[in-house]
Amino acid sequence: MMKIATWNVNGLRARQGQFLDWLTTERPDVVCLQEIKASIDQLPFELRDVEGYWSRWHGDKGYSGVGLLVSKALVPDEPAFSHPAFDFEQRIVCTDLPSAAGGARVASVYVPNGGKDYEAKLRFLDALDIWALDAATAPRALIVCGDLNVARTDRDIHPKERKPNQIGARPDERALIERLLSRGLVDIGRTLDPDNDTLFTWWPPWRSMRQKNIGWRIDYVIASAALASRARTSVVQRETGTSDHAPVIVTLDR
């Protein structure tokens, strides 16, 4: 099996112990992180060079930032990491896995929330879609993991959290997510659990919303259809960590 994980840690330094304990327990082959909120020079050694992983930290002093870790057991030689031209505020990092490791292009993505600049969010989603379209023409699978900050449908928001015209659920941003999926990509979490009305990955950090499971599903593992057809499980680890997001772990047949 191949194990792919995504987690908005909401501050990597604040969750350092939780993250390393989780990593030791789960040992994913690929780890995509969002909101690391640190530049590499701010990270302690244990995070800069995580044992058993190739890593790229792409962040800047206290805001946004993404990370991508690839297991050395999966990829013995150090992979190249890159950032598409539309990247801003350190929101995307990607790498191409070698053919022996499945040959997929993997991206860790943190879409803007849109509360301060909604148009910037739409521009980012539009650029992500164009990038995915280009990637889809290549002879390799694509995996997009991360906090996309959009709930695809009302089912992806607890009824108590649904409000008219709220950011994260507006028709234009949802349309951009659906356009992204139309590039031959599959939302693995929803595909494997199509009738679950309580499938959430983020919870407002107040009034015990997480414990009550009153949240949103905005964290995704999206993959090319051929690769997604090999997905066997998708698990939201709601009890893990103190971030307002939970890790999402997908396993696939290799």
Residue, then its C-alpha position, 0 to 999 in steps of 0.5 A: m500500500m501507499k499512504i498519503a497524508t495531508w494536514n493543516v497543522n496551524g503552526l508547525r512549531a506549536r505542534q512540533g511534538q504532536f507532528l513528530d509523534w504522529l509521523t512516527t506512528e503513521r509513517p506516511d509515504v507522502v506528507c503534505l502540510q499547510e499553514i506551517k507558519a515558519s521559514i526554514d531558519q525558524l524550524p528546529f533541527e528535528l523539523r528541518d531534517v526529519e529522519g527518514y524523509w526528504s523534505r521541502w519547507h516553503g514558509d515565511k515568518g508566521y503566516s501561511g506556508v506549506g511543506l512536503l515530505v517524501s519517505k526515503a523508503l519510497v524514494p531513495d534518491e532526493p527528489a526535486f521540489s518546485h513551486p508553480a509560477f502562480d504561487f504567492e504567500q508560500r502556498i504550493v510546493c510540488t514534486d514528481l515521484p519517480s516511476a518506481a514510486g508510482g510516477a505521480r506529481v504531488a502538490s501540497v496546497y493551501v488555498p487562501n481563505g478569502g476573508k481579506d481578499y476574496e478575489a485573490k482566492l478566486r485567482f489562485l483557484d483559477a491558476l491552480d485549475i490551469w496548472a492542473l489542466d497542464a499537468a493532466t496532459a502529461p503522462r503522469a498521475l496528479i495528486v493534489c493534497g491540502d486545505l482548499n478552503v472550499a466546501r464542495t456542497d452544503r453536505d460538507i458543512h454541518p447544518k449549524e454552520r451553514k449561512p447565506n453567501q458565506i466565504g468557503a461555500r459561494p457558487d463561484e469558488r465551488a464552481l472552480i473546485e468542480r472545474l478542477l475536478s473535471r480535469g480527470l481528478v477525483d475527490i477520494g474522501r467523498t468518493l469512498d464515503p459518498d453518503n456521510d453527512t458528518l464527514f468534516t476536517w475543520w472545526p471552529p476553535w470554540r464552544s467544543m465544536r470539534q468534540k461535537n463534530i460541527g465543522w466543514r470538509i475543506d481538506y482534500v486528497i484529489a487524484s487522477a482517476a486511474l490512481a484514485s481507483r486504487a484508493r482503499t481507505s480515506v480517514v479523517q483523524r478527528e482526535t489527533g492534535t490540537s490544530d483546528h484541522a485534522p489529518v486526512i490519510v488515504t491509502l492506495d494500492r501501489 
